[in-house]
Amino acid sequence: MASREDIKFLSNPNIGKKQKKYCRFKKYGIRHIDYRDPDFLTQFINEQGKILPRRISGNSLKYQKKVAVAIKRARHLALLPYVTDLLK
């Protein structure tokens, strides 16, 4: 029987595997989300200016709520747009 090193693959066998999502706030120990930092908050909104859901961003419920509140506060102070065309 041939070992795994002897087998030549036409394509990468790791292509179908998905990376596990993680909450970046828990991983890096971020406790406070600042609404005055629009560059950080743009990671959590899409091109149209909508807030990304948890299943896409990978945030935990606790931090997703804090991100949503921070984005809404930044929008209210005109640091982030409510609606936009191709923000990123």
LODREN-185459 format. One record per residue (C-alpha): x, y, z; residue number from 0. Coordinates in steps of 0.02 Angstrom, whole numbers, plus 50000, padded with zeros to 5 digits. Layout:
<recs>
<rec x="X" y="Y" z="Z" resi="NUM"/>
...
</recs>
This chain:
<recs>
<rec x="50000" y="50000" z="50000" resi="0"/>
<rec x="50069" y="50170" z="49952" resi="1"/>
<rec x="50093" y="50299" z="50089" resi="2"/>
<rec x="50020" y="50473" z="50081" resi="3"/>
<rec x="50189" y="50547" z="50031" resi="4"/>
<rec x="50198" y="50433" z="49878" resi="5"/>
<rec x="50030" y="50488" z="49809" resi="6"/>
<rec x="50035" y="50633" z="49686" resi="7"/>
<rec x="49880" y="50742" z="49686" resi="8"/>
<rec x="49822" y="50839" z="49534" resi="9"/>
<rec x="49747" y="50971" z="49647" resi="10"/>
<rec x="49772" y="51024" z="49826" resi="11"/>
<rec x="49679" y="50902" z="49942" resi="12"/>
<rec x="49646" y="51044" z="50067" resi="13"/>
<rec x="49537" y="51144" z="49946" resi="14"/>
<rec x="49371" y="51076" z="50010" resi="15"/>
<rec x="49413" y="51103" z="50193" resi="16"/>
<rec x="49345" y="51260" z="50274" resi="17"/>
<rec x="49437" y="51357" z="50407" resi="18"/>
<rec x="49348" y="51365" z="50573" resi="19"/>
<rec x="49272" y="51536" z="50610" resi="20"/>
<rec x="49323" y="51620" z="50771" resi="21"/>
<rec x="49277" y="51775" z="50867" resi="22"/>
<rec x="49424" y="51894" z="50843" resi="23"/>
<rec x="49373" y="51991" z="51000" resi="24"/>
<rec x="49388" y="51838" z="51112" resi="25"/>
<rec x="49547" y="51778" z="51026" resi="26"/>
<rec x="49641" y="51943" z="51043" resi="27"/>
<rec x="49562" y="51998" z="51208" resi="28"/>
<rec x="49474" y="52154" z="51140" resi="29"/>
<rec x="49346" y="52210" z="51268" resi="30"/>
<rec x="49295" y="52383" z="51207" resi="31"/>
<rec x="49238" y="52424" z="51031" resi="32"/>
<rec x="49263" y="52608" z="50995" resi="33"/>
<rec x="49132" y="52690" z="50884" resi="34"/>
<rec x="49256" y="52831" z="50842" resi="35"/>
<rec x="49366" y="52713" z="50741" resi="36"/>
<rec x="49282" y="52700" z="50570" resi="37"/>
<rec x="49428" y="52606" z="50491" resi="38"/>
<rec x="49404" y="52461" z="50611" resi="39"/>
<rec x="49215" y="52463" z="50593" resi="40"/>
<rec x="49221" y="52455" z="50403" resi="41"/>
<rec x="49279" y="52273" z="50422" resi="42"/>
<rec x="49104" y="52232" z="50483" resi="43"/>
<rec x="49002" y="52316" z="50346" resi="44"/>
<rec x="48986" y="52267" z="50163" resi="45"/>
<rec x="49000" y="52374" z="50006" resi="46"/>
<rec x="48822" y="52437" z="50022" resi="47"/>
<rec x="48849" y="52489" z="50203" resi="48"/>
<rec x="48750" y="52347" z="50283" resi="49"/>
<rec x="48810" y="52264" z="50443" resi="50"/>
<rec x="48880" y="52090" z="50411" resi="51"/>
<rec x="48790" y="51948" z="50502" resi="52"/>
<rec x="48872" y="51837" z="50631" resi="53"/>
<rec x="48878" y="51687" z="50517" resi="54"/>
<rec x="48990" y="51783" z="50397" resi="55"/>
<rec x="49095" y="51888" z="50517" resi="56"/>
<rec x="49119" y="51748" z="50645" resi="57"/>
<rec x="49085" y="51859" z="50796" resi="58"/>
<rec x="49006" y="51792" z="50953" resi="59"/>
<rec x="48833" y="51854" z="51001" resi="60"/>
<rec x="48899" y="51969" z="51137" resi="61"/>
<rec x="49023" y="52058" z="51024" resi="62"/>
<rec x="48908" y="52061" z="50873" resi="63"/>
<rec x="48786" y="52165" z="50974" resi="64"/>
<rec x="48926" y="52282" z="51028" resi="65"/>
<rec x="48985" y="52299" z="50847" resi="66"/>
<rec x="48808" y="52338" z="50789" resi="67"/>
<rec x="48787" y="52473" z="50921" resi="68"/>
<rec x="48957" y="52548" z="50879" resi="69"/>
<rec x="48916" y="52553" z="50693" resi="70"/>
<rec x="48748" y="52635" z="50727" resi="71"/>
<rec x="48829" y="52766" z="50837" resi="72"/>
<rec x="48962" y="52801" z="50705" resi="73"/>
<rec x="48826" y="52820" z="50574" resi="74"/>
<rec x="48732" y="52941" z="50685" resi="75"/>
<rec x="48888" y="53049" z="50703" resi="76"/>
<rec x="48920" y="53039" z="50514" resi="77"/>
<rec x="49082" y="52941" z="50536" resi="78"/>
<rec x="49008" y="52800" z="50431" resi="79"/>
<rec x="48878" y="52814" z="50292" resi="80"/>
<rec x="48705" y="52738" z="50308" resi="81"/>
<rec x="48695" y="52691" z="50124" resi="82"/>
<rec x="48834" y="52693" z="49995" resi="83"/>
<rec x="48886" y="52626" z="49826" resi="84"/>
<rec x="49047" y="52524" z="49831" resi="85"/>
<rec x="49116" y="52583" z="49998" resi="86"/>
<rec x="49268" y="52468" z="49996" resi="87"/>
</recs>
